[in-house]
């Protein structure tokens, strides 16, 4: 049995008497100890999907309109408030992209980590356990850091504190939502290596959300590509980066700068992600797609398994321009 299963999840946002569908039929699963990366442009629904796992979206304006979110075999969408408090932190923990916005600026970091311990592991809510957690995430001299305030730490150190808080509850699933966005490339690499090391040592599953395809290559595992609230492609990271099948995935990879070519201009995807209130009929990517056909604007494509373990929401995936070396050329497949 998978640790996490999303089955045809649908999420609406209500505004007045009208509503828009932010997540439309998203399905995937994550096994214990596995990594799944969700990638796509801003506004594609990655974070809304992640927040739905622990039912963290405020309702209203959010409304879970259909589907299932099964965590440890239990449907989160049918849980009581008491059951939700048990799984939030206890089974699934979150790390967000802006640690400075997530940490309380007027509380010492030791006290903030102890808060998580008091809720889920009260017998361990002491300085010794906080020091152990700070050591676990690679913070030097943790004994002297207990009384520091967040502003006394760098961005990378703040993100490590957030990781320590998330790990304090010993979750089985860690959701990392753009955890390296505000960090420079050196610190990004350190945080990714730390995540992989912690996963190996603790055996937890990771759902990593990013718009950076380089992170996908570094983290490995499986990848789900999202566009306008839907999954448009699923595959292993190796297969997807070596041979993307959906036109949107190909366009994302083609827009990554390549070190071994001389280009006057970077490639870009024309247009932008459509607004939820103005979704096009048929395929949602059709208005921006270079291989779109007239029928693409009339019928909604299904997510189909076109090869073993490879799912694509495009009936013309095999006629797309040949860019199967995109991942290798950009260095993302390493």
LINLIN-V985480 format. One record per helix or strand. SS is the DSSP state (alpha for helix, beta for strand). FROM is the first residue (numbers start at 0). TO is the last residue. If there is no record, write none. Layout:
SS | FROM | TO
SS | FROM | TO
This chain:
beta | 3 | 14
beta | 17 | 29
beta | 34 | 38
alpha | 45 | 52
beta | 61 | 70
beta | 73 | 74
alpha | 75 | 77
alpha | 80 | 86
beta | 87 | 87
beta | 91 | 94
alpha | 98 | 101
beta | 107 | 107
alpha | 108 | 119
alpha | 121 | 123
alpha | 126 | 135
alpha | 141 | 144
beta | 148 | 148
alpha | 149 | 151
alpha | 154 | 166
beta | 172 | 176
alpha | 184 | 201
beta | 204 | 209
alpha | 212 | 218
beta | 221 | 226
beta | 229 | 235
alpha | 236 | 241
alpha | 246 | 253
alpha | 275 | 277
alpha | 285 | 287
alpha | 293 | 296
beta | 303 | 306
beta | 309 | 311
alpha | 316 | 318
alpha | 325 | 329
